[in-house]
Amino acid sequence: MPFSVVRFNLVDPRATPESLSARYRAAVEMAAYADGHGVDTVQTEEHHGVENNWLPSPFAFAGAVFGATMGGAAHSVPSGGGGRETGGRIAVTVSAIIGPLHDPLRLAEDIAVLDLLSGGRLVTVAGIGYRPEEYEERGVDWGRRGKLQDLLLETLLTAWTGEPFTYQGRTVRVTPRPFTQPHPMLLVGGSSRAAARRAARLGLPFFPSAHLPELETYYRERCAEYGTEGWTMMPAEETPLLHLSEDPDRTWAEYGEHFLHEARTYASWQSKDIRSAVRSTATTVAELRAEGVYRVVTPRECAALGLESLVLHPLCGGMPVEEGWRSLRLFCEEVLPRLGA
């Protein structure tokens, strides 16, 4: 049974405040529906100051998802989605936060509260980002990002003990303690040896940004050197972003520009040194379709992909909400049952 993911970054390049509000609320409703149909995790992420309205506050979104997926309540679904009792089991994976942009003490509190609220369903991947303009906008020194990341991770792990400790020369204490012990799920993300060393030194699991087996080997070697234990959440060699349709040709013709918008946005941010599981070089919809990073598939084709993870991206690139619902319903009602969810 593959791991199932529904991804939301809430991008909409033509949004108004009213339409973006509707998109946010639809995403929370979709998460509740996905929870009721056995999807494993909602994945979201963080970027700042992006013209196309990329989600900047993933923990606020995670809180809304947890509130909608407490279990024991039937959620109505618009556009004919069909309600189902939710189980309160779906995780929210924030992949990734830009660690050095966060205040360590406040982040420790926010994650602890979400961990308590959700009963341990929050997964946080901490990376350092790859857009210097986000650092400049926040007044954070790009050149110090490694040291700031070290400070953040070390502070989180200490803060979650609930005991007083010394932070920047003063005694502080973070309460309440989280639900998950010894601490909420925290992974170190990245595609560099520095990120792998950081994870190994702190005894934290490592989340490479692409399928990088040589980096996983390096991480394990560093764990042995530091005397720590850890594991790797490695993206599969093939991790396409999926959209479900009964007629892929029609969907590409009508909505291909939405997929291309996101692909081109990502490409504009990534230097040659950045390694990503969703890297695209396409400049047209036809090139994007041929490339295979974004795929529109029928339910039968999706069930036959044989992938380790199925990542559905129903609202990709400003996709109309009603089309997002069509994709999600096909995934939950026709693909997951075929796979034994």
C-alpha positions as CSV (number, residue, x, y, z in Angstrom):
1,M,0.0,0.0,0.0
2,P,1.7,3.3,-1.1
3,F,1.9,6.2,1.2
4,S,-0.8,8.8,0.3
5,V,-0.3,12.5,0.4
6,V,-2.6,15.5,-0.5
7,R,-0.5,18.6,-1.0
8,F,-1.6,22.2,-0.6
9,N,0.4,25.4,-1.1
10,L,-2.7,27.6,-1.8
11,V,-1.0,29.3,-4.8
12,D,-3.4,31.4,-6.9
13,P,-1.7,34.1,-9.1
14,R,-5.1,35.7,-10.0
15,A,-6.6,35.6,-6.5
16,T,-8.7,38.3,-4.8
17,P,-9.0,38.3,-1.1
18,E,-12.5,36.8,-1.5
19,S,-11.4,34.0,-3.9
20,L,-8.4,33.2,-1.8
21,S,-10.5,32.9,1.3
22,A,-12.8,30.5,-0.5
23,R,-9.7,28.5,-1.6
24,Y,-8.3,28.3,1.9
25,R,-11.6,27.1,3.3
26,A,-12.0,24.6,0.5
27,A,-8.5,23.2,1.3
28,V,-9.5,22.6,4.9
29,E,-12.7,20.9,3.8
30,M,-10.6,18.8,1.4
31,A,-8.3,17.8,4.2
32,A,-11.2,16.7,6.3
33,Y,-12.6,14.7,3.4
34,A,-9.2,13.1,2.8
35,D,-9.0,12.2,6.4
36,G,-12.3,10.4,6.2
37,H,-11.1,8.4,3.2
38,G,-7.8,7.1,4.6
39,V,-5.3,9.5,3.2
40,D,-2.1,9.4,5.3
41,T,-1.0,13.1,5.3
42,V,-1.7,16.6,4.2
43,Q,1.6,18.2,3.1
44,T,2.1,22.0,3.1
45,E,5.0,24.4,3.1
46,E,6.3,27.9,3.6
47,H,7.4,30.7,1.3
48,H,7.2,34.5,1.8
49,G,6.4,37.5,-0.3
50,V,5.6,35.5,-3.5
51,E,3.4,37.3,-6.0
52,N,1.3,34.3,-6.6
53,N,0.2,34.1,-2.9
54,W,2.2,31.0,-1.9
55,L,1.2,30.0,1.7
56,P,3.5,31.9,4.2
57,S,2.0,30.4,7.4
58,P,1.9,26.6,7.3
59,F,1.3,26.2,11.1
60,A,-1.8,28.4,11.0
61,F,-3.1,26.2,8.1
62,A,-2.1,23.0,10.1
63,G,-4.1,24.2,13.0
64,A,-7.2,24.7,10.8
65,V,-6.8,21.2,9.4
66,F,-6.5,19.7,12.9
67,G,-9.6,21.5,14.0
68,A,-11.5,20.0,11.1
69,T,-10.2,16.5,11.6
70,M,-10.7,15.9,15.3
71,G,-12.9,12.8,14.6
72,G,-16.5,12.0,15.7
73,A,-18.1,14.6,13.4
74,A,-19.4,14.1,9.8
75,H,-18.1,16.7,7.5
76,S,-20.2,17.8,4.6
77,V,-18.4,18.2,1.3
78,P,-19.4,20.6,-1.5
79,S,-19.6,19.8,-5.2
80,G,-21.1,16.4,-4.5
81,G,-18.0,15.1,-2.6
82,G,-20.0,13.0,-0.2
83,G,-19.6,13.2,3.6
84,R,-18.0,10.6,5.7
85,E,-17.2,10.2,9.4
86,T,-13.7,11.5,10.0
87,G,-11.2,9.5,12.0
88,G,-8.9,12.2,13.2
89,R,-5.9,10.3,12.0
90,I,-4.5,12.3,9.1
91,A,-1.1,13.9,9.8
92,V,0.0,17.3,8.6
93,T,3.5,17.4,7.3
94,V,5.1,20.9,7.0
95,S,7.7,20.3,4.4
96,A,9.5,22.5,4.9
97,I,9.8,25.5,7.2
98,I,12.6,27.9,6.6
99,G,14.1,27.4,10.0
100,P,16.4,30.5,10.3
101,L,13.4,32.8,9.7
102,H,11.6,31.6,12.9
103,D,12.1,32.8,16.5
104,P,13.1,29.5,18.2
105,L,11.2,30.0,21.4
106,R,8.0,31.0,19.7
107,L,8.3,28.1,17.3
108,A,8.8,25.7,20.2
109,E,5.5,27.0,21.7
110,D,3.6,26.9,18.4
111,I,4.6,23.3,17.6
112,A,3.9,22.1,21.2
113,V,0.4,23.6,21.0
114,L,-0.3,22.0,17.6
115,D,1.1,18.7,18.9
116,L,-1.2,18.8,21.9
117,L,-4.2,19.9,19.8
118,S,-3.7,17.1,17.2
119,G,-2.6,14.3,19.5
120,G,0.8,14.0,17.8
121,R,-0.2,14.4,14.2
122,L,2.2,17.2,13.2
123,V,5.4,16.5,11.3
124,T,7.8,19.4,10.9
125,V,10.7,19.3,8.4
126,A,13.1,22.1,9.0
127,G,15.2,23.3,6.1
128,I,17.2,26.5,5.5
129,G,15.5,27.5,2.2
130,Y,17.1,28.6,-1.1
131,R,15.7,32.1,-1.7
132,P,18.0,34.9,-0.4
133,E,15.2,37.4,-0.9
134,E,13.2,35.8,1.8
135,Y,16.0,36.4,4.3
136,E,16.5,39.9,3.1
137,E,12.8,40.7,3.5
138,R,12.9,39.4,7.1
139,G,16.2,41.1,7.9
140,V,18.0,37.8,8.5
141,D,21.6,37.4,7.4
142,W,21.7,34.8,4.6
143,G,25.4,34.2,5.5
144,R,24.5,33.0,9.0
145,R,21.7,30.6,8.0
146,G,23.7,27.5,9.0
147,K,24.4,28.8,12.5
148,L,20.8,30.1,12.9
149,Q,19.5,26.7,11.9
150,D,21.8,25.0,14.5
151,L,20.5,27.4,17.2
152,L,16.9,26.8,16.2
153,L,17.1,23.0,16.3
154,E,19.1,22.8,19.5
155,T,16.6,25.3,21.1
156,L,13.6,23.3,20.1
157,L,14.9,20.0,21.5
158,T,15.9,21.7,24.8
159,A,12.7,23.7,25.1
160,W,10.4,20.7,24.7
161,T,11.7,19.2,27.9
162,G,9.7,21.8,29.7
163,E,12.6,22.6,32.0
164,P,14.4,26.0,32.5
165,F,17.5,26.5,30.3
166,T,19.9,29.2,29.3
167,Y,19.0,30.9,26.0
168,Q,21.2,33.7,24.7
169,G,22.4,34.5,28.2
170,R,19.1,34.4,30.0
171,T,17.1,31.7,31.7
172,V,13.9,30.7,29.9
173,R,11.3,28.0,30.0
174,V,8.8,26.9,27.4
175,T,5.5,25.4,28.5
176,P,3.4,23.4,28.0
177,R,5.3,20.3,27.2
178,P,4.2,18.6,23.9
179,F,2.0,15.6,23.7
180,T,4.6,13.5,21.8
181,Q,7.6,12.3,23.8
182,P,10.4,12.8,23.9
183,H,9.4,15.5,21.4
184,P,7.2,16.2,18.4
185,M,8.3,14.7,15.1
186,L,11.1,16.9,13.7
187,L,13.2,16.2,10.7
188,V,16.1,18.0,9.1
189,G,15.5,18.7,5.5
190,G,18.1,19.6,2.8
191,S,20.2,18.3,0.0
192,S,23.7,19.1,1.4
193,R,26.2,17.3,3.5
194,A,25.9,20.1,6.0
195,A,22.2,19.3,6.5
196,A,23.0,15.6,6.8
197,R,25.7,16.3,9.4
198,R,23.4,18.6,11.3
199,A,20.7,15.9,11.5
200,A,23.2,13.2,12.5
201,R,24.8,15.4,15.2
202,L,21.4,16.1,16.8
203,G,20.1,12.5,16.4
204,L,17.3,13.7,14.2
205,P,15.9,12.0,11.2
206,F,17.0,13.3,7.8
207,F,14.7,14.3,4.9
208,P,16.6,14.8,1.7
209,S,14.9,17.1,-0.8
210,A,15.4,14.5,-3.6
211,H,16.3,10.9,-4.1
212,L,19.9,11.1,-2.9
213,P,21.1,7.6,-1.7
214,E,24.8,8.8,-1.5
215,L,23.7,11.5,0.9
216,E,21.8,8.9,3.0
217,T,25.0,6.9,3.2
218,Y,26.9,10.0,4.4
219,Y,24.2,10.6,7.0
220,R,24.4,7.1,8.4
221,E,28.2,7.4,8.5
222,R,27.9,10.6,10.5
223,C,25.4,9.0,12.9
224,A,28.0,6.3,13.6
225,E,30.6,9.0,14.1
226,Y,28.5,11.0,16.5
227,G,27.1,7.9,18.3
228,T,23.5,8.9,17.5
229,E,20.6,7.0,15.9
230,G,18.5,8.2,13.1
231,W,16.6,7.3,9.9
232,T,16.0,8.8,6.5
233,M,12.7,9.7,5.0
234,M,14.0,9.5,1.4
235,P,11.8,10.6,-1.5
236,A,11.4,7.9,-4.0
237,E,13.4,8.0,-7.2
238,E,10.2,8.8,-9.0
239,T,7.8,11.2,-7.1
240,P,5.5,12.8,-9.6
241,L,2.8,15.3,-8.6
242,L,-0.5,13.8,-9.6
243,H,-3.9,15.1,-10.7
244,L,-6.8,12.6,-11.3
245,S,-9.1,12.9,-14.3
246,E,-11.3,10.6,-16.4
247,D,-10.0,12.5,-19.5
248,P,-6.4,13.5,-19.1
249,D,-6.2,15.0,-22.6
250,R,-9.1,17.4,-21.7
251,T,-7.6,18.2,-18.4
252,W,-4.2,19.1,-19.9
253,A,-5.9,21.2,-22.5
254,E,-8.1,23.1,-20.0
255,Y,-5.8,23.3,-17.0
256,G,-2.3,22.7,-18.1
257,E,-1.3,26.3,-17.6
258,H,-1.9,25.9,-13.8
259,F,0.7,23.0,-13.6
260,L,3.1,25.0,-15.8
261,H,2.7,28.1,-13.6
262,E,3.9,26.2,-10.5
263,A,6.7,24.4,-12.4
264,R,8.0,27.7,-13.8
265,T,7.8,29.4,-10.4
266,Y,9.9,26.6,-8.8
267,A,12.4,26.7,-11.7
268,S,12.9,30.4,-11.2
269,W,14.0,29.8,-7.6
270,Q,16.3,26.9,-8.1
271,S,20.0,27.3,-8.9
272,K,22.0,24.5,-10.5
273,D,23.1,23.4,-7.1
274,I,19.6,22.9,-5.7
275,R,18.4,19.3,-5.9
276,S,14.7,18.7,-5.8
277,A,12.3,15.8,-6.3
278,V,10.0,18.1,-8.4
279,R,12.6,19.9,-10.6
280,S,11.2,20.8,-14.0
281,T,12.9,22.4,-17.0
282,A,9.7,22.6,-19.1
283,T,8.7,26.0,-20.7
284,T,5.5,24.9,-22.3
285,V,2.5,22.7,-21.3
286,A,3.5,20.1,-23.9
287,E,7.0,19.9,-22.6
288,L,5.7,19.6,-19.0
289,R,3.4,16.8,-19.9
290,A,6.1,14.9,-21.7
291,E,8.5,15.4,-18.8
292,G,6.4,13.5,-16.3
293,V,7.1,15.6,-13.2
294,Y,3.4,16.7,-13.2
295,R,1.0,13.9,-14.3
296,V,-2.6,13.8,-15.1
297,V,-3.8,10.2,-14.8
298,T,-7.0,8.2,-14.8
299,P,-8.0,6.4,-11.6
300,R,-7.0,3.0,-13.2
301,E,-3.6,4.4,-14.3
302,C,-3.0,5.9,-10.9
303,A,-3.6,2.6,-9.1
304,A,-1.2,0.9,-11.5
305,L,1.7,3.3,-11.1
306,G,3.4,1.2,-8.5
307,L,4.9,4.1,-6.7
308,E,6.0,4.2,-3.1
309,S,4.1,7.5,-2.5
310,L,1.1,8.9,-4.3
311,V,1.2,12.7,-4.0
312,L,-2.0,14.4,-5.1
313,H,-1.9,18.1,-5.8
314,P,-5.6,19.1,-6.3
315,L,-5.3,22.9,-6.2
316,C,-2.0,23.2,-8.1
317,G,-1.1,26.6,-9.5
318,G,-4.4,28.2,-8.9
319,M,-6.5,25.2,-10.1
320,P,-10.2,26.0,-9.9
321,V,-11.6,24.6,-6.7
322,E,-14.3,22.5,-8.4
323,E,-11.6,20.8,-10.6
324,G,-9.6,20.2,-7.4
325,W,-12.6,18.5,-5.9
326,R,-13.1,16.3,-9.0
327,S,-9.5,15.1,-8.7
328,L,-9.6,14.5,-5.0
329,R,-12.9,12.5,-5.2
330,L,-11.5,10.3,-7.9
331,F,-8.4,9.7,-5.8
332,C,-10.3,8.9,-2.6
333,E,-13.2,7.0,-4.0
334,E,-11.7,5.1,-6.9
335,V,-7.9,4.8,-6.4
336,L,-7.5,4.2,-2.6
337,P,-10.2,1.4,-2.5
338,R,-8.4,-0.3,-5.4
339,L,-5.2,-0.2,-3.3
340,G,-6.8,-1.5,-0.2
341,A,-7.0,1.7,1.9
